[in-house]
């Protein structure tokens, strides 16, 4: 079934099983959700509200998946058919947890808003995973090929286009680092946050307020992170990666780092969605949210480059133990900042007004710090 070279190579078999089975299962699941939701919408069937009492219920399974995945990466000949499912669980749990917690906190903080429905939640998540990633790949690839070839011709060896990867690695250190950082910390964040944040435009018919748009952004960002992490995980168990010792004993580190990107992508796109909300509603002070999301995303990618820059794109990045330690500490700090911001903003941001039905009934949320007026009690008649 698989093109395994002779002699038998368990590392290659693990990679091919993970790539084939994992890709099929993940895309079938995401596509299945879209088909079901589209069919129910076309059939004018309403969607039930998203009600999760414990939105973090899957999180305790994450360490188990990391440990089991690390064991299988070290012993690829043992239960290789189980690895795709362990890998999917590892890449899914952080993103699903962030999306569920933020949506739940929004619902609890906005009792007079339309409930977040399962259709809304899954559609936003899958848009980030399929729609936003597709557009990002197109623009990111165009930049890589176009700017990469331009640099090779102007300041490099001027080699042929069909050997671009090799030619980029022959750029000088300065131009190589410029190409890497312009791609990772400027172009990619600008492009990805644009297409993820565009969920506000695609959900325009729902007329979301400030807090609702933030939730949509988090859904798209975490969906994007799920698919991006899965694609990266395929390369993480490729035999060449095992040979380079970038995985093997360090698969757990890859899993933890990509769990951090779930919070980063969710928060960055939440900010980007606030920016689009400000643009479409002409509330210009919120437009800076898009730049804030790009800055957060770009900072994360820069810190990743500080640690692994010698193995990325031009391979001209630094290779220093001290920088690895400092970059790791900084990544942890950014992760904690993103998690804290997600928790605070999902509970404190407010929409412009209650849902139309509540406005029609004259219902308004009670301002914080005030006590709702209670109806006066009628005195009881005194028996004569």
C-alpha positions in Angstrom: 0.0 0.0 0.0 2.9 2.4 0.8 6.0 2.8 -1.2 8.4 1.6 1.6 12.0 1.3 0.4 13.9 -1.9 1.1 15.1 -2.7 3.6 12.0 -1.9 5.7 12.2 1.6 7.2 9.8 2.1 10.2 10.4 5.8 10.3 9.3 6.2 6.7 6.3 4.0 7.3 5.2 6.1 10.3 5.5 9.3 8.1 3.4 7.8 5.2 0.8 6.4 7.5 0.5 9.7 9.4 0.3 11.7 6.2 -2.2 9.4 4.4 -4.6 8.4 7.2 -4.3 11.7 9.2 -5.0 13.9 6.2 -8.0 11.8 5.2 -9.5 11.7 8.7 -9.0 15.4 9.4 -10.3 16.7 6.1 -13.2 14.3 6.1 -14.1 15.6 9.6 -13.9 19.2 8.7 -15.7 18.8 5.4 -18.4 16.7 7.1 -19.2 19.5 9.5 -19.5 21.9 6.5 -21.8 19.6 4.6 -24.1 19.0 7.6 -24.3 22.7 8.5 -24.9 23.7 4.9 -27.6 21.1 4.4 -29.4 22.1 7.6 -29.2 25.8 6.7 -30.5 25.1 3.2 -33.3 23.1 4.8 -34.1 26.1 7.0 -33.4 24.0 10.1 -32.4 26.0 13.1 -29.2 25.3 15.0 -29.2 24.7 18.7 -27.2 27.0 21.1 -23.7 26.1 22.0 -23.9 25.1 25.7 -20.8 23.7 27.3 -20.7 23.4 31.0 -17.0 22.4 31.0 -15.4 23.8 27.8 -12.0 22.7 29.0 -13.0 19.0 29.4 -10.6 17.8 26.7 -7.6 19.7 28.0 -6.5 17.0 30.5 -6.1 14.5 27.6 -3.4 16.7 26.0 -0.5 15.6 28.2 -1.4 12.0 27.6 -1.5 12.5 23.8 1.9 14.2 23.9 3.5 11.4 26.0 2.0 8.7 23.8 3.0 10.5 20.6 6.6 10.9 21.9 6.7 7.2 22.7 5.6 6.3 19.1 8.0 8.8 17.6 10.8 7.1 19.5 9.5 3.6 18.6 7.9 4.0 15.1 7.6 0.3 14.6 5.1 0.0 17.4 1.4 0.6 16.6 2.1 3.0 13.7 -1.6 3.0 12.7 -2.5 4.5 16.0 -0.2 7.5 15.6 -2.4 9.5 13.1 -5.2 9.6 15.6 -2.9 10.5 18.5 -1.4 13.2 16.3 -4.9 14.6 15.4 -5.9 14.7 19.0 -2.7 16.5 19.9 -3.2 19.2 17.3 -6.9 19.6 17.9 -7.3 19.8 21.7 -5.6 23.2 22.3 -7.4 24.9 19.4 -10.8 23.4 20.3 -10.3 24.3 24.0 -9.5 27.9 23.3 -12.5 28.2 20.9 -14.9 26.6 23.3 -13.8 28.6 26.4 -13.9 32.0 24.6 -17.4 31.3 23.1 -18.7 30.1 26.5 -17.4 33.1 28.3 -19.0 35.4 25.7 -22.4 33.7 26.2 -22.2 33.9 29.9 -21.2 37.6 29.8 -24.0 38.5 27.3 -27.3 36.9 28.5 -29.2 39.3 26.2 -27.4 38.4 23.0 -28.4 35.8 20.5 -26.8 32.5 21.8 -23.8 31.3 19.9 -25.1 28.4 17.9 -23.3 25.2 17.0 -23.6 26.2 13.3 -22.0 29.6 14.0 -19.3 28.0 16.1 -18.4 25.2 13.7 -18.7 27.4 10.6 -16.3 30.0 12.0 -13.8 27.4 13.1 -13.9 25.5 9.8 -13.6 28.7 7.8 -10.3 29.4 9.6 -9.1 25.9 9.0 -10.0 25.6 5.3 -10.8 29.0 3.8 -8.3 31.2 5.6 -5.4 28.7 5.2 -6.1 28.3 1.5 -5.9 32.0 0.8 -2.9 32.4 3.1 -1.0 29.6 1.3 -1.6 31.2 -2.1 -0.3 34.6 -1.0 2.5 33.3 1.1 3.7 31.0 -1.7 3.6 33.9 -4.2 5.7 36.0 -1.9 8.2 33.2 -1.3 8.6 32.5 -5.0 8.5 36.1 -6.2 10.7 37.8 -3.6 13.0 34.8 -3.3 13.7 34.7 -7.0 14.2 38.5 -7.1 16.8 38.3 -4.3 18.6 35.4 -6.0 18.8 37.4 -9.2 19.8 40.7 -7.7 22.1 39.8 -4.8 22.5 36.1 -5.0 24.1 33.7 -7.5 21.4 34.2 -10.1 20.6 30.5 -10.4 17.6 29.0 -12.2 14.1 29.4 -10.8 13.5 25.6 -10.6 16.3 25.3 -7.9 15.0 28.2 -5.8 15.3 26.5 -2.4 19.0 25.8 -3.0 19.7 29.2 -4.4 18.1 31.0 -1.4 20.3 29.0 0.9 23.3 30.5 -0.9 22.3 34.1 -0.2 24.6 36.1 2.1 23.8 36.0 5.8 22.3 39.5 5.8 20.1 39.0 2.8 19.1 35.5 4.0 18.0 36.9 7.3 16.1 39.7 5.6 14.3 37.2 3.4 13.4 35.0 6.3 12.1 37.8 8.7 10.3 39.7 5.9 8.4 36.4 5.2 7.8 35.2 8.7 7.3 38.4 10.7 5.9 40.8 8.1 4.3 39.2 5.0 2.8 36.1 6.6 1.2 37.9 9.6 -0.2 40.6 7.4 -1.7 38.1 4.9 -2.9 35.5 7.5 -4.5 38.0 9.8 -6.3 39.7 6.9 -7.9 36.5 5.7 -8.7 35.2 9.1 -10.1 38.6 10.2 -12.3 38.7 7.1 -14.7 36.4 8.9 -16.3 39.6 10.1 -17.2 40.4 6.5 -18.3 36.9 5.6 -20.6 36.9 8.8 -21.9 40.4 8.0 -25.5 39.1 7.9 -25.3 38.3 11.6 -24.6 42.0 12.4 -22.2 41.2 15.2 -21.2 43.7 17.8 -17.7 44.3 19.2 -17.5 41.3 21.5 -19.2 39.0 19.0 -16.7 39.9 16.3 -13.9 39.1 18.7 -15.3 35.7 19.2 -15.6 35.1 15.5 -11.9 36.1 15.1 -10.9 33.6 17.8 -12.9 30.9 16.1 -11.2 31.5 12.8 -7.7 31.9 14.4 -8.0 28.6 16.3 -9.3 26.8 13.3 -6.4 28.1 11.3 -4.0 26.9 14.0 -5.4 23.4 13.9 -4.8 22.9 10.2 -1.4 24.7 10.2 -0.3 22.6 13.2 -1.4 19.4 11.5 0.5 20.3 8.3 3.6 21.1 10.3 3.2 17.8 12.3 3.5 15.8 9.0 7.0 17.2 8.4 7.8 16.7 12.1 7.9 12.9 11.7 9.5 12.9 8.3 12.6 10.7 8.3 14.8 13.6 7.4 13.6 15.4 10.5 14.3 12.4 12.6 17.8 12.2 11.1 18.3 15.9 11.9 17.2 15.3 15.5 14.6 18.0 15.1 12.0 15.5 16.3 12.6 12.1 17.8 13.4 13.0 21.4 12.0 16.5 21.0 8.5 15.7 19.6 7.1 16.7 22.9 8.6 20.2 22.5 7.0 20.6 19.1 3.6 19.6 20.5 3.9 22.1 23.4 5.1 24.9 21.1 2.2 24.4 18.7 -0.2 24.3 21.7 1.1 27.9 22.4 0.2 28.9 18.9 -3.5 28.0 19.6 -3.6 30.9 22.1 -1.5 33.2 19.9 -3.5 32.6 16.7 -6.8 32.9 18.6 -5.8 36.2 20.2 -4.2 37.7 17.2 -7.2 37.1 15.0 -9.5 38.2 17.7 -7.7 41.6 17.6 -7.8 41.5 13.8 -11.5 40.9 13.9 -11.9 44.0 16.1 -10.0 45.9 13.5 -12.4 44.8 10.8 -15.3 45.6 13.0 -14.0 49.2 13.4 -13.5 49.5 9.7 -16.9 48.3 8.6 -18.7 50.2 11.4 -16.5 53.3 10.9 -15.4 53.3 14.4 -11.8 54.1 13.6 -10.3 53.7 17.1 -10.8 49.9 16.8 -9.0 49.6 13.4 -5.7 49.5 15.3 -6.8 46.1 16.5 -5.7 44.6 13.1 -2.2 46.0 13.6 -2.2 44.7 17.1 -3.0 41.2 15.8 -0.3 41.4 13.2 2.2 42.6 15.8 1.4 39.7 18.1 1.7 37.2 15.3 4.9 38.7 13.9 6.5 38.8 17.4 5.7 35.1 17.9 7.2 34.2 14.5 10.3 36.3 15.3 10.9 34.5 18.6 10.5 31.1 16.8 13.1 32.3 14.3 15.5 33.3 17.1 15.3 29.6 18.3 15.1 27.7 15.0 16.3 30.2 12.4 19.3 28.1 11.4 16.8 25.5 10.1 14.3 27.7 8.3 14.1 29.0 4.7 17.6 30.4 4.0 19.1 28.7 7.0 21.1 31.8 7.8 19.5 32.4 11.2 21.4 32.4 14.5 22.5 29.1 16.1 23.1 30.0 19.8 22.2 28.2 23.0 21.8 31.5 24.8 19.4 32.8 22.1 17.5 29.5 22.3 17.0 30.0 26.1 16.0 33.6 25.8 13.7 32.9 22.9 12.0 30.1 24.8 11.4 32.3 27.8 10.0 35.1 25.6 7.7 32.6 23.8 6.4 31.5 27.2 5.8 35.1 28.2 3.9 35.8 24.9 1.8 32.6 25.4 0.8 33.7 29.0 0.0 37.2 27.7 -2.2 35.7 24.9 -4.0 33.4 27.3 -4.6 36.2 29.8 -5.9 38.5 27.1 -8.2 35.9 25.7 -9.7 35.2 29.2 -10.1 38.9 30.0 -11.4 40.2 26.7 -13.9 37.4 26.2 -15.6 38.3 29.5 -15.2 42.1 29.4 -15.8 43.2 25.8 -19.4 44.3 25.2 -21.6 44.4 22.2 -23.3 47.6 21.1 -26.8 46.5 22.1 -28.8 43.4 23.1 -30.4 41.2 20.5 -33.3 42.9 18.5 -36.0 40.9 20.3 -34.8 42.1 23.7 -34.6 45.7 22.4 -38.1 45.4 21.2 -39.2 44.3 24.6 -37.3 47.3 26.2 -34.8 45.1 28.0 -31.4 46.4 28.6 -28.4 45.0 30.5 -27.9 46.4 34.0 -24.8 48.7 34.1 -21.9 47.2 36.1 -21.9 48.2 39.8 -25.6 49.1 39.9 -28.4 47.3 41.7 -31.5 46.5 39.7 -34.6 48.2 41.1 -37.0 45.9 42.9 -40.8 46.3 42.8 -42.2 47.7 46.0 -44.1 45.2 48.0 -47.8 45.9 48.7 -48.6 46.1 52.4 -50.6 43.2 53.6 -54.1 44.1 55.0 -54.2 44.0 58.7 -57.0 41.7 60.0 -59.7 43.7 61.8 
